[in-house]
Amino acid sequence: MKLNSLGAASLLALSLVVVSGCDQVEKSAQQVMGKATESAKQVIDETHKAAEQALSEATQGLISPQKKDDQPQNESESTRKEA
């Protein structure tokens, strides 16, 4: 009987160690994914800025990117032109 009890206790302890290890692996994976997401966002932003600059240089400033803040003004101006 002692051998069965010892085996069951060992199996339970081993199971707890494995489960806690899985939690640590999951947390580490989430941290890595978070960092990868932030890096990807930064690369996309930098690429967008470089593309805007290249477009501006290629068109010699004839076409300028519109900012989101300017859109309501442009919409009201186009409305006035149509009227």
FENPEFEN-V769505 format. One record per backbone hydrogen bond with DSSP energy under -1.0 kcal/mol. NH is the residue of the N-H (numbers start at 0). CO is the residue of the C=O. If there is no record, write none. Layout:
nh=(NH,NH)
co=(CO,CO)
This chain:
nh=(4,5,6,7,8,9,10,11,12,13,14,15,16,17,18,19,20,21,22,23,24,25,26,27,28,29,30,31,32,33,34,35,36,37,38,39,40,41,42,43,44,45,46,47,48,49,50,51,52,53,54,55,56,57,58,60,61,73,74,75,76,77,78,79,80,81,82)
co=(0,1,2,3,4,5,6,7,8,9,10,11,12,13,14,15,16,17,18,19,20,21,22,23,24,25,26,27,28,29,30,31,32,33,34,35,36,37,38,39,40,41,42,43,44,45,46,47,48,49,50,51,52,53,54,55,58,69,70,71,72,73,74,75,76,77,78)
